[in-house]
């Protein structure tokens, strides 16, 4: 559903336009749509609808108009009553204006000319006529939207000129020059297009018309840019020629290697061919389903390679790990990060929230022909965010689930795989181990087919063993299958005659005892992949001993080193390893060593990133634990980023196993990293687990610590009342424990919360209390932080000179004790204070240094805040372009963090245009 303002005001529902009856109702809808998500007062609405002639019944009439519009929009929730007026709530992109601004913004950040042209064409196409047509009272907004269209049209002309479309542009540019006869930029573009089309005289005539019009109407001559262009045309300057064509754009080609001995599946391959040929005006989707190991990936990868030339814009692939035995299902938000990176999006421009990532992904695929292979999906919810939104793309989804909702709602074509037919199974093993060998022992070959239940994965592994040991009789191989215990639980049901345990055991039994033990223990690892130091801790052996064992497992294809130093295994192999580990007598000891590895390594990493104010005391790690090798802050940040999924999974696993002491300690160690990266929903969840663990064991000190960090999550997520409750509970615990240091930290945290809520007098009072408490304790770092907080609060209350003296003292103290995070906070405060004191150049210097320190500490939210303040200071100094650049960079980070401050900053950017 969308309100359209770029032409006559109307509404579209499921792509169909609905007119709005009555100019006054259109005015109400337009006023609300021009401020989506914001309250428009009834006074403002009445002024737009009636001007100075509002009747006494205006309020009742407005209610009637709103009721009509709610029915048109599908319900009361579309327009909410919020004193002193009403608020339109239609989701993330409620108007064609928002869509146009998004497309233009994406085009301005896109380096690829063809893609940029596509985005701008889509934006320009949204205008259906004069904006807010025939709607009195909206002349200023209509003019702004006309300027937005002109901006898009100019940019589209520029990129089309860059692409060599000068001849095709002549008609449009001629019309634009008639509409805007005094616009020098339009005239310059027309001159360049005429010149490149071989019409030098006409290009010079266009210049003379512009010059004469400017002299006659305004009494001025053309500016230097267009005069220089005329001179260049006169001398036929080579720089005017069409630039060399851009380098070819690399397209993603992520398809895995196709199986060389693929056989059968003719019916299913034909079904996919028909889907490709019959795809209409929507995204074509095939849902390939069947049991584990039935060959879904082999089929789709094979067909995707065959059809790749039909998708010139690339092929994307992702293993969604939907049935991962360790529970590490790939979150769609992480899958989208991989796709956006493959499509050329820089890491710093990838937004953080799922809706934002999905929207950017669909925008990048709009107008393109891309094949997307989503392998091993768990359910429809995992798939839907990864579906393109426009025709031309084709999606292959493989899953053990039938994905019925995807068939019913999205119209996916079902392709159901069963086991191979007997003939297909015989063809497969013949292709794998040779016709002569099968012909020599036909009964044994037939038994292998039946013992493997014609399941492709089981057959492939059996054939791999036969091919690796050509001296092994097929009858012996068939006998091993016959004598096996039974199939893996994950492959029970229709495949009850198979025994994948035996098939996996052929590789496992050939391992050295130490490698076999490591393989078993890796079944305990909760994350998606494992490092050498984590594996060494699991096994309780030195790092030097673990590397050869990992290499042996990789050679046996029981592990895969997908990235240097990080090892993973297929889900069936992990299930097999976990099953073996379940019978191991040292199970608990290995789990505790792994938790020790993560706890102590994360503690070391967190300390390198930021020295905590209330450090956690840890016991010495258990014998056999190997810590991650970390030497500095950069090392620590890299390690925390790479191991973050495993650390969160370790907290969950510890909670499941009842290792509560690890749950709360790991959560507290990880919180600062989560906060710096804006992973506030994760922080909220881990603090909930930690709090439950702390209450289970009755540790009041742990409870106090966790309540304090839970308040951070609540504050970041806009749940101020909940944050205050956590802090009050923490304060209560610290007072019960007579812990004055803890009490001081909570008073400081209340300062931060009250400041965020606009309760500046309370914030200042608590900042002074925090200072007194830290002074009593002799805590220099706490005193410095509180001093800066006092200065910040005074600035909030308008006492800038007094605020400056406090912030300067705080900065000096932070520098004296070497606290870089504290320095960054104090410099940010000083930047704000100096800005308000009119010392704009000093403010810029302060804020640039604060920005450097926040970046050094990987504090994304701190970086965004400082960039916002830096933009304010540049603007106050009259430096519009640096202000715009700082605000744009801040807006990018806030979008990544899905922070509501992004809306306010976007408004400031819009006002700067």
PEHUWO-V438175 format. One line per field, one symbol per residue. phi: phi as a letter, one per 40 degrees, with the letter a starting at -180 (. if undefined). A space follows every 50 residues. Layout:
phi->???
//
This chain:
phi->.acbbcidcabbbfgccbcbcgccccccccccccbcgbcbcccccccccb gcbccccdccccdcccccccccchicccbbcbdcabbcbbgcbcbccccc ccccccccbcccdccccccccccccccbidcfdfbcgbcccccccccccc dcccccdccccccgcccccccccccccccbccccccccccdccccccgbc cccccccccccccccccbgbcdcccccccccccccfcdcccccddcddcc bcbcccccccbcbggcccccccccdccbcbcaccbbbcbiccgchccdcc cccccccdccbcchbbbaccfcbcccgccccdccccdccccccgccdcbc ccccdcccccdccccdgbbbcbbbcgccaccccdccccbbchcbbbbbac ccfddcccccgcccbbcbcccdccccccccccbhccccccbccccccddc ccffcdccccccccccccbcccccccccccccccciccdcbcgcbcccac dcccccccccccdcccccddccccccccabcccccccdcgbcdccccccc ccccccgcbbccbdgbbaadccccccccccccccccdcccccccccdccc cccccccccacccbcccbccccdgcbcccbbaccdccccccccdcccccc cccccccgccccdccccccccccccccgccccddcccccccccccccgcc ccdcdcdccccccccccgbccccccccccccccccccfccccdccccccc dccccccgcccccccccccccccccdcgcccccccccccccccccccgcc cccdcccccccccccccgccccccccccccdcccdccgccccdccdcccc cdcccccfcccdcccccccccdcccccgbccdcccccccccccccdcfcc ddccccccccccc
//
